[in-house]
Amino acid sequence: MSNHIASRESRTGLAELRGDCARMAPHWVVPAKTTPTPVALSLIHGVTVPPASARLIDATAEYGD
């Protein structure tokens, strides 16, 4: 681990960067929201999952529930 302490110059640089970002924010364009086109289930085929991977995914369900 480094014992580097940020110099005054780097802190000033960060403040300048934040100011630049704040000035640019009004110029950024937000893209229009797109809705993904659903795919028919009959077109999804050929996907195989090895049993070990399926067990791994099944074991992680407690984190998403």
HTML snippet that shows the backbone in 3Dmol.js (N, CA, C, O; Angstrom):
<script src="https://3Dmol.org/build/3Dmol-min.js"></script>
<div id="view" style="width:600px;height:400px;position:relative"></div>
<script>
const pdb = `
ATOM      1  N   MET A   1       0.843  -1.174   0.000  1.00  0.00           N
ATOM      2  CA  MET A   1       0.000   0.000   0.000  1.00  0.00           C
ATOM      3  C   MET A   1       0.888   1.236   0.000  1.00  0.00           C
ATOM      4  O   MET A   1       1.932   1.254   0.652  1.00  0.00           O
ATOM      5  N   SER A   2       0.488   2.240  -0.708  1.00  0.00           N
ATOM      6  CA  SER A   2       1.281   3.458  -0.846  1.00  0.00           C
ATOM      7  C   SER A   2       1.008   4.412   0.316  1.00  0.00           C
ATOM      8  O   SER A   2      -0.103   4.481   0.842  1.00  0.00           O
ATOM      9  N   ASN A   3       2.051   5.143   0.697  1.00  0.00           N
ATOM     10  CA  ASN A   3       1.892   6.177   1.722  1.00  0.00           C
ATOM     11  C   ASN A   3       1.754   7.546   1.083  1.00  0.00           C
ATOM     12  O   ASN A   3       2.025   8.561   1.724  1.00  0.00           O
ATOM     13  N   HIS A   4       1.335   7.584  -0.177  1.00  0.00           N
ATOM     14  CA  HIS A   4       1.232   8.831  -0.923  1.00  0.00           C
ATOM     15  C   HIS A   4       0.105   9.694  -0.361  1.00  0.00           C
ATOM     16  O   HIS A   4      -1.005   9.214  -0.132  1.00  0.00           O
ATOM     17  N   ILE A   5       0.403  10.958  -0.144  1.00  0.00           N
ATOM     18  CA  ILE A   5      -0.602  11.921   0.303  1.00  0.00           C
ATOM     19  C   ILE A   5      -0.828  12.881  -0.858  1.00  0.00           C
ATOM     20  O   ILE A   5       0.128  13.398  -1.436  1.00  0.00           O
ATOM     21  N   ALA A   6      -2.079  13.119  -1.196  1.00  0.00           N
ATOM     22  CA  ALA A   6      -2.395  13.985  -2.330  1.00  0.00           C
ATOM     23  C   ALA A   6      -1.859  15.386  -2.089  1.00  0.00           C
ATOM     24  O   ALA A   6      -2.048  15.972  -1.023  1.00  0.00           O
ATOM     25  N   SER A   7      -1.190  15.904  -3.099  1.00  0.00           N
ATOM     26  CA  SER A   7      -0.640  17.258  -2.991  1.00  0.00           C
ATOM     27  C   SER A   7      -1.738  18.287  -3.199  1.00  0.00           C
ATOM     28  O   SER A   7      -2.830  17.966  -3.667  1.00  0.00           O
ATOM     29  N   ARG A   8      -1.436  19.514  -2.850  1.00  0.00           N
ATOM     30  CA  ARG A   8      -2.386  20.616  -3.035  1.00  0.00           C
ATOM     31  C   ARG A   8      -2.747  20.728  -4.505  1.00  0.00           C
ATOM     32  O   ARG A   8      -3.896  21.001  -4.854  1.00  0.00           O
ATOM     33  N   GLU A   9      -1.755  20.515  -5.367  1.00  0.00           N
ATOM     34  CA  GLU A   9      -1.977  20.612  -6.806  1.00  0.00           C
ATOM     35  C   GLU A   9      -3.014  19.608  -7.283  1.00  0.00           C
ATOM     36  O   GLU A   9      -3.881  19.958  -8.084  1.00  0.00           O
ATOM     37  N   SER A  10      -2.946  18.365  -6.811  1.00  0.00           N
ATOM     38  CA  SER A  10      -3.909  17.360  -7.255  1.00  0.00           C
ATOM     39  C   SER A  10      -5.304  17.648  -6.701  1.00  0.00           C
ATOM     40  O   SER A  10      -6.297  17.374  -7.376  1.00  0.00           O
ATOM     41  N   ARG A  11      -5.399  18.190  -5.495  1.00  0.00           N
ATOM     42  CA  ARG A  11      -6.711  18.556  -4.954  1.00  0.00           C
ATOM     43  C   ARG A  11      -7.312  19.689  -5.770  1.00  0.00           C
ATOM     44  O   ARG A  11      -8.514  19.696  -6.033  1.00  0.00           O
ATOM     45  N   THR A  12      -6.478  20.654  -6.174  1.00  0.00           N
ATOM     46  CA  THR A  12      -6.962  21.749  -7.012  1.00  0.00           C
ATOM     47  C   THR A  12      -7.413  21.198  -8.353  1.00  0.00           C
ATOM     48  O   THR A  12      -8.433  21.630  -8.891  1.00  0.00           O
ATOM     49  N   GLY A  13      -6.666  20.250  -8.895  1.00  0.00           N
ATOM     50  CA  GLY A  13      -7.038  19.639 -10.159  1.00  0.00           C
ATOM     51  C   GLY A  13      -8.388  18.959 -10.082  1.00  0.00           C
ATOM     52  O   GLY A  13      -9.178  19.042 -11.023  1.00  0.00           O
ATOM     53  N   LEU A  14      -8.664  18.287  -8.976  1.00  0.00           N
ATOM     54  CA  LEU A  14      -9.949  17.625  -8.800  1.00  0.00           C
ATOM     55  C   LEU A  14     -11.073  18.648  -8.736  1.00  0.00           C
ATOM     56  O   LEU A  14     -12.135  18.447  -9.324  1.00  0.00           O
ATOM     57  N   ALA A  15     -10.840  19.748  -8.021  1.00  0.00           N
ATOM     58  CA  ALA A  15     -11.848  20.803  -7.934  1.00  0.00           C
ATOM     59  C   ALA A  15     -12.120  21.383  -9.323  1.00  0.00           C
ATOM     60  O   ALA A  15     -13.269  21.656  -9.670  1.00  0.00           O
ATOM     61  N   GLU A  16     -11.082  21.568 -10.103  1.00  0.00           N
ATOM     62  CA  GLU A  16     -11.260  22.076 -11.463  1.00  0.00           C
ATOM     63  C   GLU A  16     -12.047  21.090 -12.311  1.00  0.00           C
ATOM     64  O   GLU A  16     -12.940  21.476 -13.065  1.00  0.00           O
ATOM     65  N   LEU A  17     -11.707  19.818 -12.181  1.00  0.00           N
ATOM     66  CA  LEU A  17     -12.413  18.793 -12.938  1.00  0.00           C
ATOM     67  C   LEU A  17     -13.896  18.773 -12.578  1.00  0.00           C
ATOM     68  O   LEU A  17     -14.748  18.688 -13.463  1.00  0.00           O
ATOM     69  N   ARG A  18     -14.207  18.849 -11.297  1.00  0.00           N
ATOM     70  CA  ARG A  18     -15.610  18.858 -10.874  1.00  0.00           C
ATOM     71  C   ARG A  18     -16.334  20.079 -11.418  1.00  0.00           C
ATOM     72  O   ARG A  18     -17.492  19.995 -11.826  1.00  0.00           O
ATOM     73  N   GLY A  19     -15.644  21.212 -11.421  1.00  0.00           N
ATOM     74  CA  GLY A  19     -16.245  22.427 -11.970  1.00  0.00           C
ATOM     75  C   GLY A  19     -16.501  22.297 -13.462  1.00  0.00           C
ATOM     76  O   GLY A  19     -17.550  22.707 -13.958  1.00  0.00           O
ATOM     77  N   ASP A  20     -15.530  21.722 -14.180  1.00  0.00           N
ATOM     78  CA  ASP A  20     -15.704  21.504 -15.616  1.00  0.00           C
ATOM     79  C   ASP A  20     -16.902  20.602 -15.879  1.00  0.00           C
ATOM     80  O   ASP A  20     -17.699  20.863 -16.780  1.00  0.00           O
ATOM     81  N   CYS A  21     -17.022  19.543 -15.092  1.00  0.00           N
ATOM     82  CA  CYS A  21     -18.140  18.603 -15.261  1.00  0.00           C
ATOM     83  C   CYS A  21     -19.478  19.304 -14.992  1.00  0.00           C
ATOM     84  O   CYS A  21     -20.452  19.097 -15.715  1.00  0.00           O
ATOM     85  N   ALA A  22     -19.511  20.125 -13.953  1.00  0.00           N
ATOM     86  CA  ALA A  22     -20.748  20.831 -13.616  1.00  0.00           C
ATOM     87  C   ALA A  22     -21.151  21.782 -14.745  1.00  0.00           C
ATOM     88  O   ALA A  22     -22.336  21.931 -15.041  1.00  0.00           O
ATOM     89  N   ARG A  23     -20.170  22.419 -15.368  1.00  0.00           N
ATOM     90  CA  ARG A  23     -20.478  23.329 -16.468  1.00  0.00           C
ATOM     91  C   ARG A  23     -20.932  22.572 -17.713  1.00  0.00           C
ATOM     92  O   ARG A  23     -21.720  23.098 -18.500  1.00  0.00           O
ATOM     93  N   MET A  24     -20.450  21.354 -17.898  1.00  0.00           N
ATOM     94  CA  MET A  24     -20.805  20.580 -19.086  1.00  0.00           C
ATOM     95  C   MET A  24     -22.140  19.845 -18.942  1.00  0.00           C
ATOM     96  O   MET A  24     -22.771  19.509 -19.944  1.00  0.00           O
ATOM     97  N   ALA A  25     -22.567  19.595 -17.718  1.00  0.00           N
ATOM     98  CA  ALA A  25     -23.777  18.795 -17.481  1.00  0.00           C
ATOM     99  C   ALA A  25     -24.980  19.273 -18.293  1.00  0.00           C
ATOM    100  O   ALA A  25     -25.687  18.433 -18.850  1.00  0.00           O
ATOM    101  N   PRO A  26     -25.252  20.580 -18.391  1.00  0.00           N
ATOM    102  CA  PRO A  26     -26.418  21.007 -19.182  1.00  0.00           C
ATOM    103  C   PRO A  26     -26.299  20.675 -20.669  1.00  0.00           C
ATOM    104  O   PRO A  26     -27.311  20.645 -21.368  1.00  0.00           O
ATOM    105  N   HIS A  27     -25.101  20.428 -21.161  1.00  0.00           N
ATOM    106  CA  HIS A  27     -24.889  20.148 -22.576  1.00  0.00           C
ATOM    107  C   HIS A  27     -25.064  18.675 -22.921  1.00  0.00           C
ATOM    108  O   HIS A  27     -25.174  18.327 -24.097  1.00  0.00           O
ATOM    109  N   TRP A  28     -25.092  17.802 -21.911  1.00  0.00           N
ATOM    110  CA  TRP A  28     -25.208  16.377 -22.169  1.00  0.00           C
ATOM    111  C   TRP A  28     -26.635  16.041 -22.565  1.00  0.00           C
ATOM    112  O   TRP A  28     -27.595  16.499 -21.945  1.00  0.00           O
ATOM    113  N   VAL A  29     -26.752  15.247 -23.590  1.00  0.00           N
ATOM    114  CA  VAL A  29     -28.062  14.852 -24.089  1.00  0.00           C
ATOM    115  C   VAL A  29     -28.388  13.465 -23.560  1.00  0.00           C
ATOM    116  O   VAL A  29     -27.568  12.549 -23.632  1.00  0.00           O
ATOM    117  N   VAL A  30     -29.574  13.324 -23.037  1.00  0.00           N
ATOM    118  CA  VAL A  30     -30.021  12.016 -22.543  1.00  0.00           C
ATOM    119  C   VAL A  30     -30.681  11.296 -23.704  1.00  0.00           C
ATOM    120  O   VAL A  30     -31.635  11.814 -24.283  1.00  0.00           O
ATOM    121  N   PRO A  31     -30.196  10.111 -24.059  1.00  0.00           N
ATOM    122  CA  PRO A  31     -30.804   9.398 -25.189  1.00  0.00           C
ATOM    123  C   PRO A  31     -32.236   8.982 -24.876  1.00  0.00           C
ATOM    124  O   PRO A  31     -32.603   8.743 -23.725  1.00  0.00           O
ATOM    125  N   ALA A  32     -33.024   8.904 -25.931  1.00  0.00           N
ATOM    126  CA  ALA A  32     -34.414   8.473 -25.771  1.00  0.00           C
ATOM    127  C   ALA A  32     -34.437   7.052 -25.249  1.00  0.00           C
ATOM    128  O   ALA A  32     -33.598   6.229 -25.615  1.00  0.00           O
ATOM    129  N   LYS A  33     -35.405   6.770 -24.389  1.00  0.00           N
ATOM    130  CA  LYS A  33     -35.528   5.422 -23.839  1.00  0.00           C
ATOM    131  C   LYS A  33     -36.033   4.481 -24.917  1.00  0.00           C
ATOM    132  O   LYS A  33     -36.996   4.782 -25.623  1.00  0.00           O
ATOM    133  N   THR A  34     -35.377   3.350 -25.033  1.00  0.00           N
ATOM    134  CA  THR A  34     -35.819   2.349 -25.991  1.00  0.00           C
ATOM    135  C   THR A  34     -36.325   1.126 -25.240  1.00  0.00           C
ATOM    136  O   THR A  34     -35.809   0.757 -24.184  1.00  0.00           O
ATOM    137  N   THR A  35     -37.325   0.527 -25.805  1.00  0.00           N
ATOM    138  CA  THR A  35     -37.885  -0.683 -25.210  1.00  0.00           C
ATOM    139  C   THR A  35     -37.409  -1.865 -26.034  1.00  0.00           C
ATOM    140  O   THR A  35     -37.619  -1.895 -27.247  1.00  0.00           O
ATOM    141  N   PRO A  36     -36.768  -2.845 -25.395  1.00  0.00           N
ATOM    142  CA  PRO A  36     -36.293  -4.003 -26.156  1.00  0.00           C
ATOM    143  C   PRO A  36     -37.467  -4.782 -26.756  1.00  0.00           C
ATOM    144  O   PRO A  36     -38.523  -4.926 -26.140  1.00  0.00           O
ATOM    145  N   THR A  37     -37.253  -5.269 -27.949  1.00  0.00           N
ATOM    146  CA  THR A  37     -38.279  -6.071 -28.616  1.00  0.00           C
ATOM    147  C   THR A  37     -38.246  -7.481 -28.042  1.00  0.00           C
ATOM    148  O   THR A  37     -37.197  -8.126 -28.039  1.00  0.00           O
ATOM    149  N   PRO A  38     -39.388  -7.964 -27.556  1.00  0.00           N
ATOM    150  CA  PRO A  38     -39.402  -9.317 -26.996  1.00  0.00           C
ATOM    151  C   PRO A  38     -39.096 -10.364 -28.067  1.00  0.00           C
ATOM    152  O   PRO A  38     -39.451 -10.201 -29.234  1.00  0.00           O
ATOM    153  N   VAL A  39     -38.448 -11.414 -27.658  1.00  0.00           N
ATOM    154  CA  VAL A  39     -38.114 -12.523 -28.555  1.00  0.00           C
ATOM    155  C   VAL A  39     -39.035 -13.686 -28.211  1.00  0.00           C
ATOM    156  O   VAL A  39     -39.232 -14.025 -27.044  1.00  0.00           O
ATOM    157  N   ALA A  40     -39.588 -14.280 -29.246  1.00  0.00           N
ATOM    158  CA  ALA A  40     -40.472 -15.431 -29.030  1.00  0.00           C
ATOM    159  C   ALA A  40     -39.670 -16.571 -28.406  1.00  0.00           C
ATOM    160  O   ALA A  40     -38.537 -16.834 -28.809  1.00  0.00           O
ATOM    161  N   LEU A  41     -40.260 -17.242 -27.427  1.00  0.00           N
ATOM    162  CA  LEU A  41     -39.587 -18.353 -26.762  1.00  0.00           C
ATOM    163  C   LEU A  41     -39.208 -19.460 -27.736  1.00  0.00           C
ATOM    164  O   LEU A  41     -38.231 -20.176 -27.518  1.00  0.00           O
ATOM    165  N   SER A  42     -39.979 -19.600 -28.806  1.00  0.00           N
ATOM    166  CA  SER A  42     -39.677 -20.654 -29.780  1.00  0.00           C
ATOM    167  C   SER A  42     -38.371 -20.377 -30.525  1.00  0.00           C
ATOM    168  O   SER A  42     -37.802 -21.293 -31.117  1.00  0.00           O
ATOM    169  N   LEU A  43     -37.887 -19.137 -30.508  1.00  0.00           N
ATOM    170  CA  LEU A  43     -36.638 -18.790 -31.180  1.00  0.00           C
ATOM    171  C   LEU A  43     -35.415 -18.997 -30.284  1.00  0.00           C
ATOM    172  O   LEU A  43     -34.278 -18.968 -30.755  1.00  0.00           O
ATOM    173  N   ILE A  44     -35.658 -19.204 -29.003  1.00  0.00           N
ATOM    174  CA  ILE A  44     -34.548 -19.416 -28.073  1.00  0.00           C
ATOM    175  C   ILE A  44     -34.349 -20.915 -27.927  1.00  0.00           C
ATOM    176  O   ILE A  44     -35.167 -21.606 -27.321  1.00  0.00           O
ATOM    177  N   HIS A  45     -33.261 -21.404 -28.483  1.00  0.00           N
ATOM    178  CA  HIS A  45     -32.991 -22.837 -28.414  1.00  0.00           C
ATOM    179  C   HIS A  45     -31.482 -23.063 -28.445  1.00  0.00           C
ATOM    180  O   HIS A  45     -30.714 -22.175 -28.814  1.00  0.00           O
ATOM    181  N   GLY A  46     -31.088 -24.231 -28.062  1.00  0.00           N
ATOM    182  CA  GLY A  46     -29.686 -24.594 -28.131  1.00  0.00           C
ATOM    183  C   GLY A  46     -28.867 -24.143 -26.931  1.00  0.00           C
ATOM    184  O   GLY A  46     -27.640 -24.243 -26.956  1.00  0.00           O
ATOM    185  N   VAL A  47     -29.512 -23.654 -25.891  1.00  0.00           N
ATOM    186  CA  VAL A  47     -28.782 -23.233 -24.701  1.00  0.00           C
ATOM    187  C   VAL A  47     -28.715 -24.407 -23.746  1.00  0.00           C
ATOM    188  O   VAL A  47     -29.740 -24.965 -23.354  1.00  0.00           O
ATOM    189  N   THR A  48     -27.495 -24.779 -23.373  1.00  0.00           N
ATOM    190  CA  THR A  48     -27.332 -25.852 -22.394  1.00  0.00           C
ATOM    191  C   THR A  48     -26.510 -25.321 -21.232  1.00  0.00           C
ATOM    192  O   THR A  48     -25.578 -24.537 -21.414  1.00  0.00           O
ATOM    193  N   VAL A  49     -26.862 -25.750 -20.070  1.00  0.00           N
ATOM    194  CA  VAL A  49     -26.160 -25.340 -18.857  1.00  0.00           C
ATOM    195  C   VAL A  49     -25.625 -26.590 -18.184  1.00  0.00           C
ATOM    196  O   VAL A  49     -26.396 -27.492 -17.857  1.00  0.00           O
ATOM    197  N   PRO A  50     -24.308 -26.660 -17.968  1.00  0.00           N
ATOM    198  CA  PRO A  50     -23.747 -27.827 -17.289  1.00  0.00           C
ATOM    199  C   PRO A  50     -24.341 -27.953 -15.883  1.00  0.00           C
ATOM    200  O   PRO A  50     -24.622 -26.941 -15.241  1.00  0.00           O
ATOM    201  N   PRO A  51     -24.534 -29.186 -15.399  1.00  0.00           N
ATOM    202  CA  PRO A  51     -25.128 -29.389 -14.078  1.00  0.00           C
ATOM    203  C   PRO A  51     -24.393 -28.636 -12.958  1.00  0.00           C
ATOM    204  O   PRO A  51     -25.036 -28.110 -12.050  1.00  0.00           O
ATOM    205  N   ALA A  52     -23.073 -28.580 -13.010  1.00  0.00           N
ATOM    206  CA  ALA A  52     -22.330 -27.885 -11.954  1.00  0.00           C
ATOM    207  C   ALA A  52     -22.658 -26.395 -11.952  1.00  0.00           C
ATOM    208  O   ALA A  52     -22.769 -25.785 -10.889  1.00  0.00           O
ATOM    209  N   SER A  53     -22.813 -25.809 -13.132  1.00  0.00           N
ATOM    210  CA  SER A  53     -23.163 -24.387 -13.220  1.00  0.00           C
ATOM    211  C   SER A  53     -24.580 -24.156 -12.730  1.00  0.00           C
ATOM    212  O   SER A  53     -24.846 -23.168 -12.047  1.00  0.00           O
ATOM    213  N   ALA A  54     -25.485 -25.048 -13.069  1.00  0.00           N
ATOM    214  CA  ALA A  54     -26.869 -24.912 -12.628  1.00  0.00           C
ATOM    215  C   ALA A  54     -26.942 -24.965 -11.103  1.00  0.00           C
ATOM    216  O   ALA A  54     -27.693 -24.202 -10.495  1.00  0.00           O
ATOM    217  N   ARG A  55     -26.165 -25.860 -10.477  1.00  0.00           N
ATOM    218  CA  ARG A  55     -26.148 -25.931  -9.006  1.00  0.00           C
ATOM    219  C   ARG A  55     -25.584 -24.646  -8.411  1.00  0.00           C
ATOM    220  O   ARG A  55     -26.080 -24.155  -7.397  1.00  0.00           O
ATOM    221  N   LEU A  56     -24.549 -24.104  -9.042  1.00  0.00           N
ATOM    222  CA  LEU A  56     -23.948 -22.866  -8.555  1.00  0.00           C
ATOM    223  C   LEU A  56     -24.968 -21.728  -8.595  1.00  0.00           C
ATOM    224  O   LEU A  56     -25.113 -20.985  -7.624  1.00  0.00           O
ATOM    225  N   ILE A  57     -25.666 -21.597  -9.710  1.00  0.00           N
ATOM    226  CA  ILE A  57     -26.676 -20.541  -9.845  1.00  0.00           C
ATOM    227  C   ILE A  57     -27.803 -20.763  -8.842  1.00  0.00           C
ATOM    228  O   ILE A  57     -28.279 -19.814  -8.218  1.00  0.00           O
ATOM    229  N   ASP A  58     -28.225 -22.004  -8.689  1.00  0.00           N
ATOM    230  CA  ASP A  58     -29.304 -22.315  -7.761  1.00  0.00           C
ATOM    231  C   ASP A  58     -28.903 -21.960  -6.329  1.00  0.00           C
ATOM    232  O   ASP A  58     -29.738 -21.511  -5.543  1.00  0.00           O
ATOM    233  N   ALA A  59     -27.647 -22.157  -5.993  1.00  0.00           N
ATOM    234  CA  ALA A  59     -27.191 -21.880  -4.630  1.00  0.00           C
ATOM    235  C   ALA A  59     -27.110 -20.379  -4.337  1.00  0.00           C
ATOM    236  O   ALA A  59     -27.093 -19.985  -3.171  1.00  0.00           O
ATOM    237  N   THR A  60     -27.061 -19.543  -5.365  1.00  0.00           N
ATOM    238  CA  THR A  60     -26.967 -18.093  -5.132  1.00  0.00           C
ATOM    239  C   THR A  60     -28.328 -17.424  -5.026  1.00  0.00           C
ATOM    240  O   THR A  60     -28.395 -16.209  -4.837  1.00  0.00           O
ATOM    241  N   ALA A  61     -29.407 -18.176  -5.140  1.00  0.00           N
ATOM    242  CA  ALA A  61     -30.762 -17.594  -5.096  1.00  0.00           C
ATOM    243  C   ALA A  61     -31.010 -16.833  -3.800  1.00  0.00           C
ATOM    244  O   ALA A  61     -31.756 -15.854  -3.805  1.00  0.00           O
ATOM    245  N   GLU A  62     -30.416 -17.247  -2.707  1.00  0.00           N
ATOM    246  CA  GLU A  62     -30.674 -16.574  -1.432  1.00  0.00           C
ATOM    247  C   GLU A  62     -30.216 -15.123  -1.456  1.00  0.00           C
ATOM    248  O   GLU A  62     -30.734 -14.311  -0.689  1.00  0.00           O
ATOM    249  N   TYR A  63     -29.264 -14.770  -2.312  1.00  0.00           N
ATOM    250  CA  TYR A  63     -28.791 -13.397  -2.364  1.00  0.00           C
ATOM    251  C   TYR A  63     -29.736 -12.496  -3.149  1.00  0.00           C
ATOM    252  O   TYR A  63     -29.798 -11.295  -2.884  1.00  0.00           O
ATOM    253  N   GLY A  64     -30.461 -13.041  -4.092  1.00  0.00           N
ATOM    254  CA  GLY A  64     -31.337 -12.230  -4.910  1.00  0.00           C
ATOM    255  C   GLY A  64     -32.768 -12.154  -4.418  1.00  0.00           C
ATOM    256  O   GLY A  64     -33.550 -11.335  -4.901  1.00  0.00           O
ATOM    257  N   ASP A  65     -33.112 -12.985  -3.479  1.00  0.00           N
ATOM    258  CA  ASP A  65     -34.501 -13.016  -3.014  1.00  0.00           C
ATOM    259  C   ASP A  65     -34.750 -12.021  -1.916  1.00  0.00           C
ATOM    260  O   ASP A  65     -35.870 -11.922  -1.415  1.00  0.00           O
TER     261      ASP A  65
END
`;
const viewer = $3Dmol.createViewer("view");
viewer.addModel(pdb, "pdb");
viewer.setStyle({}, {cartoon: {color: "spectrum"}});
viewer.zoomTo();
viewer.render();
</script>
